[in-house]
Amino acid sequence: MEKNYTPISRFSSQFHWKGIFSLILLVLLSVSAFAQQTGRIVKGTVLDEANGALPGVTVRVKGTSTAVSTNQDGEYSIRVNNAQDVLVFIMLGTVTQEIPVGSRTNISPVLKANSKTLNDVVVIGYGSSNKKDLTGAVVSIGSEDFNQGVLVSPAQLLQGKVAGLNVTKSGDPNKQPSTTLRGPSTFRTGAAQEPFYVIDGVPGASIDLLAPADIETIDILKDASSTAIYGSRASNGVIIVTTKKSKAGQARLSYSGYGAVENVSKTYDMLTAPELRKYLADNGQAPLTALDDDGSDTDWQKLVERTGYSQNHNVSYGGSGQASDYGASVNYLNNEGILKNTSLKRTIVRGYINQRFFNDRLKLGVTVSNSSSNSGDVYSQTTALSNMLFFLPTVSPFNADGSYKENYLRTGSGTRNPLSVVDNNLVKIKNEKTLINGTAQVNILDGLKFTASLSTQKDQSNNNTYLNSQSGLARNANGVAIRSEVLNTTKIAEGYFNYDKTFGKHSMKLLAGYSWQEDKTTDGFGLQTQGFTNDQLGANNPALSNPTGLSQLTLDQTLVASTLRLISFYGRAQYNFNEKYLLNASLRRDGSSAFGLNSRWGYFPAASVGWRIISEDFMKSVPAISDLKLRAGWGKSGNSLGFNAFSSLLVYGAGSKFYNNGLISNAIGPVRNENPNLKWEATATSNIGVDFGLFKNRITGSVDYYIKKTSDLIYDQYAVSTTQYPTNVITANVGKIKNSGIEVTLNAVAVKTPTFSWTTSPNISHNKNVVEALSDAIYKIDYIQTAQLGGKGQSGNYSQIIQPGEPLGTFKLWNYAGKNAAGISTYVNAAGQTIASQPLTTDMKIAGNAQPKYIYGWNNSFNYKKWDLNFLFRGVLGNKILNATAAGLNTPADAKLQNVPRSSLTESFADVNAYLISDRYLESGSYLRLDNATLGYTIKPKSPTIKAIRLYFSANNVFVITKYSGIDPEIDMGGATPGIDNNNFYPKTRTLSFGVNASF
C-alpha cells in the first residue's frame, strides 16, 4: 500500500530550510545594523600638491570591500568601524597613501604625483625589483612617457627615449619597425636582429597583440647580466611589456582616440614634361615618338601617392574588488598608407580576470588577447615606387579606351606604368593572432610562492594576391592568382618558485624554474596559377584558372611545416646587505632541437654587483648628492631566434622535374648539409655603470659603459668539398663581432612651482661595431660581399662587404674623381689612375660605414595649470647612407627613355657614367628631427561620473635637419645591409592628429 506522506515531508523540509535561511538573514541584518550603529563617519577633501581638488580618488577601508570615490570637489564620506581602521587613498598617477583613522572624523590628505623614484618597481624577468636595488643596465619607461601620434607598433613608443636603442620606421603601414639595441651582433636578418619580447610574463609573445593604449610600462633589459635569465634568445636585449591592470578598490572606464591626416613629407623633384622636352632639345635629341609623348604633363608621384587618413579608438574598463580584479579593452586602428592601395585595419580585443582564494593564498588568472588585421599592399611595391620616378611624364595614364598606357618595347628603368602597377597588382593579407595565458600563483609559506603559467599562441596568415588581366607584370597571363595560408603556433608551460626573505640587515630573493616550449611553424600551403576567364573573383577561387602547363601551376616550396622545442632550467639569487651592498647571480640551461646533436644544450651564466654609495656614512657630508650607486656585471646570453627545426640537419628537397615512366616526377636531392656541431650564437657582455641623483633627485641619471662580444656567429655559405659533403656549402658557427660603447641618460625637473613645471630628459649613446673574425681552423673565408643592388650594367656588383677589422654595414665602392673636360664622370682605379670608363670590381675601395657613432634623444614636458606641452627631438650622428636611388635616377643620356631629376640638368648629357654607384652617392646620414610635438588641455568637469577629459593636438615628423639629399635619412638599420636607399624606400610622412582621452 502506498504511503501518502511525501508531500507533507517535502513541505516540512522546504519550510525548515526557508526558516533557517530567514533566521540567518535576520541575524546578518541585525549584525550589519548594529555595526552601522557602532561605526562612525569620516569625511574629508583630497587635494593635489597645488591644493587643487582631486575628483575620482578611490577611498577604501583597508582589508574590506568598503570604498567610495571623491566627488568633483574632491570630497568624500565613508563609514569606518573602529579606531584601528586604515583609509587607503588610490588614484592613478599619484602615490598611494595609507592613513590610520584613530579618533579623527576628518582626514584630508595631499596626494603627490607618482614621479619616478628609487622605489619604482621594475620587471626583470620572472620577478621584479626596486629600481634602487638593480645591479644591471635596465631602463623602465612608463605610459606617461610614451610617444604619441599614429603608431602602428608599440616599438615606436620608445623612439628616442632609451639610450642605445635605435628604432627606425618607414611610412609603410604594413612594415614593422627595425629595432637594434647596442649595435648589430649577427649576420642574419629578421628576428635574429631584434630584441626578445616578453608580454605579461609570456616569453616570445607577439608585440602585435597589444595596442599602445593598453601598455602600462616597458622595461628594457640591456646587458647580459640582466638578460641571461632568458638564455638562448636574449643576446639582442629583452623588452618586457606590462599591460594595464585595475588597482585595488578601483573601477575604471576610459576611452582614447584620435583622427589623423598624413602627407608625404618630401618628394623627389623630377622634371616636368615641358622641362624634359626642352632638356632633350637643348642637347640635340630628336623629339620623343608619339607613343612616348602624347602631349601630356603627368606627375606620377601625385597619381600613386595620396593623403592618408587614420583613426584609432580604444575603450577599456576594469575593476578590482576584495578578492578579484578584471578588465577588458577593444582597440580599432585604420591606417591608410600614402601609397595608393596600401592600408592596415586592425582590431585588438583583450580581456583578463584574476581571482584570489583562501585569504589570498591562491590566485588564478586568465588573459585572452586577439588581434585581427587586414592589410592592403601592392605586389612588387619596389616597381611602383621606382617607376613613379622613372616613368616618362610626357604620357597620360590611360589610353582613349580606358586601358593603361604602356610601351612594353621601351628599355631603361621606367618601363611600367606606375599607376597600373598600383591598381592592377593587389595584395590582401588577413592575419589573426590569438594568445591565451592562464596562471596560478600559490603562496606556500611566508615569502615562498609558486607560479605556474600555461600559454598558447596562434598566428594564422592568409595571403591573397591577384595580378589582373591588365597587369604589366603578368602580360598575356589572363590573371595570376597567388594564394597561401600559413599557421604558426606556440605552446609554453612554465613553473617557478620565488622566495623573498628579510632578516636583520640581510635581504634575499631566490628564483628557480622550468620552461617548456613548442613552436610549430609554416604549417600551410601556397600555390600560384593563372588563366582566368575574367577578373571578377580575383584570387578567391583558383579552381577557375586554366593553366596551360605545369610551369603555370606551382606550389610554394618554402612552406615546410616544422616543430621546434625548447626546454630550460633557470635560477637566480639576489642578495642585499644593509641597503648598501647588492649581489645578483643567475644561471640558465637551455636545450633546443634546432641545433646539432652535439650542441643542443648550453649554459648562460650571469653575475653582477652593486654598491649603494649613498648609504655610506661619509655621504652625509655631501647633501647635494641624493643618490649614488655603482654597479658592474658580466653575463652570457644567446641568439637562437630565426632558426627552424632543420637548421642542423641533412635536408632533401625538390629540384627540377623529370619524366619517369611517362609520369612527371620531382627530382629529390640534398639541399642542406648536416652539421651536428651547429649551436646558437653567444654574446658575452661586460657592463659597468653608475646611477646618481642630485639636489633631492631633482636631477637623476645614469652612465653605462659596455663591451659586448658575440662569438659563434652563424653563416650559411661556408664552402666545403663535395667529396666530403652532399652540397658545396654548410651552415656553421665561426664569426665574431664586438660592440663597445657608452650610454648617458639624464632626467631633470628644471622648474617646479605650484602651477608650472618643466622636466627635461636627454639621452645619448655611442657604439663602435667591428667584425673580429670570419674564419677558424676548419671553415675559412676572407670576406662576405653583400648589398647586390643591381642597376644598369651593375647586376654583379656588391656595395657592402663584411670583413675582419670593419663594422657591419661597411661600404666598398668605386672612388669618384670628378668630371673631366668633356663632362664625363671619372674614377680612380686600383693602380691609382684616373679613368673615364666604368671601373672593374677590383677597383672598389672601403668608403665608410652605415653605423651611427651617436644616437640621441631629448624629451621635454611642460605643465601649466590644465595645459601640457611635450616635444621630442631625436637623431643620429656619424653614419653614411648610400643613395642608390639618386644614382639610378641620374641617367642624363637615357632621358629619352625615362625621366630624370632636376639635379641632372647640371650634368653633361654625354656623361654615360653618371649613374654608376660610387662613393659620389655616399652621403652623410646624420639628422636632427623634431619627431613629436603635442599640446594638451585637461578638463575636470564637476561631475561625479567623469574623472577627466584631455584634448590634445599632436604633430609627428615636424621637421628634419639633414644634409642627406634623399627622401629621408631614417633608413632601415636592421639586417646585414644597413644604410641603403635603393628605390624601395617607402616615403616618410608628416602627421597631424587630434585626439581625446577620457576617464570615468
Phi, psi and omega in degrees: 000132182285134179269133186255067179231357184299313180300320180294318179298316181296316180300317180298319179297314180298317180297320181298312183288325177295321179295315178299316180298317179297320180296316179297315180298320179296319179295315181298318179295322179295316179297317180298316180296321179295318180296321180293324181289329183272347178280185177213163182266133172246131180238171177169178177231130180264129184240159171267184184292341177263016180064025175267149181293143180246103175280157174081012177281131176277125177246120188229143171279116187302135178082004179230176176265004180285119182205147175223172176238147177289148179277190183297341178261011179077011185267151177213164175211126185218146180265132175243160185265324183205176185290344181277352180296152178236131176268134178248126181251119188233131173204136178302137178087000179231164177278124180296137179242141173240124185231121175297142183284313183061226180260006186282150174245355178225121178230117183234088183278162172248117181271129181269149177298141182275070178284167181297124180231173179292342181266006176302139180272129180243132178280128185239010180099114181059025180166189181214169180208151171292146182303324183291341183262002182290140176243357178249177179274096183231134178239135180242127179242123179269165184300331180291345181254003182291153173293154179240164181123195179281104185242117180277327183232143176301338178300331180291343177297337188259357183304123177078001186259341187235121179299130178090354180257119181250111180246120179238140183217132175275184178277358183288119183293342183259005181252128180287149176297154171266127185237121179232130180244121178058040172083158181286144182223028177203157174273347185275168184243181177071224184300335181296338181265349190264154170297162180267129184261140174231122184244115181050041177087354181267111182288137177077010179294148182289129179292342180288352179280356185243140168269141181307327182291345181265001185264131178269308180216156172231122179251128183251115177267117189263310188265161185293336177295339176263323188272342187299342178295343175258007165059240193282004181238016195242008187288344176264014182093163180233132176246114183257122183251129177245125182273167183287137177230159179287139176277161183303130177074012187251139168239130187223149171218127183219155176224138172222141181196160177208158169239140187220154174234133183239137175228154176297127183283335180202140177239161175286139180271088181267161180290142170283170181299313178300322180293322179293316179300317180294321180298318179292318180295319181296337181254021172072024181266146177294150178301153177296152178291164181299331179289333181256359179209102178255017180087005183277166171224093189252129173262099186292330178296320179291330182287323185263346175257161184209171169279126182262135178247133183231152174214151180216135180223135180223123177240129179220150175214162179185170178199165180215125177250201184289330185230008182205158169216151187207165178184161178205156178209154175227130179234134177234128178235131173232107185241109176278129174286158180275353167267127184309142177070013170251135183194164175219122173241127186217137175237127180241127178238129179228148175206147178212155173211136176235133181232135181251141182229163173052058180055045177067018179279338178235131178232123177247140181212152175218138178231134178235128179230138178221131176238122179239118184232149174233118183249141172246136181212177180246126176295133185059057179303327179301319179297318180295315184291323180284321182288337176293342175265318187279327189298139186300132178280358185274002178238155178273164181293330190234152169280173181298330180275004179093352177285161182283134183282124179225157170226089185290348178274348182289138176260185182098201184264328184264072187257357182233134176300113186296328178291325175294320178300318183288321186274333191248006182223081191256143178241127176239122182238126174249126182234134180233120177241134179224132177233125175241125183229123177244138182229151173223128181234127183240124173274098188285307177225176177299113179091348182249124177222152179241135180238128174243139183222132174235131180218150174222135181234133179240136179228103183251124181234127178243119182253127183231103183244136179220122173258109191281183187292343178266001184291130174283351177270351180219063184293140175060021179262350182054040177095131178238126178250133176234116182237142172209146175227124185229135177238128173242133178230148177226131175238133183227133173233127181224148173214132182209151178257138170241131178232117179245128182214135175238127177220112183065234180271003185254138176226135185221140173231125180240144179225136173214131185206171180223143180222140176229134182219140176228125179246124171249119189238158178045044176273100183175203181209165175209143179216159175226133179215172184206175178086074180250149180294321176209178185261010189296321184265354181058227181263014186287339179221082181300340181295342179275001179284165181224068178293143183263356179198169181298328181293342180265358177230101187236152175254146180283110183279354179278344182270090181240116182294139179213157179236129181235138180236145178228127177239136186220147169235136184213156178206156180208145176230130176238131183229137181227122178248116171060029180058022181239313189245125188239142178221137179222127178220140180216159177211133176230138176243118183247141171233129183231134179284356180286342190251174187297157182301332181273353189220033184279342181246140178217156179248139182230092182269161175201149176209144178209154180228157177218147178232111177278087184299329183298337181277353179284150183298326184291345179281348179295338179276003179237075186294339180293334180265117183259347175203141178203121180221134175252136179220152179210145182201160174220144178199165180232128177228173186234173177225099177246009181287145176090007180257153172249180186289348185255010188301326185253004188259160170287118186244134174256143180219170181279136176252224179285165179266152179213161179275131181227102182056043178084358179248152177270123183234155174277136172279124182254132179201168181292137178237351178212137179279153176279142174222094183292350180259004181294132181218179182287157172288143185239135180237123175252125184238130170253133185222133172231134184213164177224133174250138184216158173218141182234147173054058180058039177065024169295331174236124175231161180180181179208152175228129180232139171238134184222154170232119186239109183247123179251128180237173181059036178299140186262131175223139189257016183231035175283127184286136176224163182281134178284354171281344180250333183231154179295323178240170191270000177225157181220152175268126186211161176266114181220311194290165177222139177228143178237132171240134175220146182186183181223143181230136180231129178229135177231146172224125184223135170269092187291321180220137176211112175233173179302336183241349185219139175216151176221119174245141181227140186221088175272152172213150179210145179220149176235132180226136175244123182248138178210137173278122184265330182201150174235348187232160170222198184291338184257309184252127186231136175204137183277325183198166176234121178272135181225176177063065174274097191272340182076209186105159185306119178072013184228025187295336181261006184271148172247147184250349177229159181218141173252117180207153181303139180093351181238155178283160172295133184094023179281130180272136173233110192223168171291148183266107182286135183240019180088192182250147177274187184297335180271002180082016181266137177294137180239162185218156177263123181273182185297334180275001180086008181270149176267122183237154180251017177244171181294125181291172175268164178296334178287352178272356183288149182224155174299130188233359183139182180215163186272354184283125177290143176283326181223140170237133185217159174212152180215109182254140179225136179231129178240138176227126177226109183052247183264001181262148173220144180225131179225137173216150184231123169258143173207164180176185178224160179223142167088012179253163178245148175236131174271111182272072179292337175298313179296322179297314181294329179285332187277073181234070184304324182290343180258016184297343176278352179249333185207158181286160179229156179285164180299330180298338180287348178296337178271357180271154173286135179297337182274359184282095182279356180254000190300329186277349186297132181286111182221182179291356171299328184259013175268112190242163175292133178259008180294144177203158170235123184237131165278096192282326183206139172223125184228129176244126183230158177222127184254129179249130175243087185293154178278072181222135180290347184257345182245119179282307183197151174230125178244125175256140180213155174237131185229143176232131178248146182054055184296313174201162177222134177253118184200158173266354183292132186271351181280191183300313182199141182280354180277081183267150179305122180258006179272173176077186183273354181231066182286158170077031181238128175252104187227069171068349183247021180274108179297127188303142175288151183242159171248130190238135172240128183223151175234131185220171179217138172239126182229136177234142186232000000 
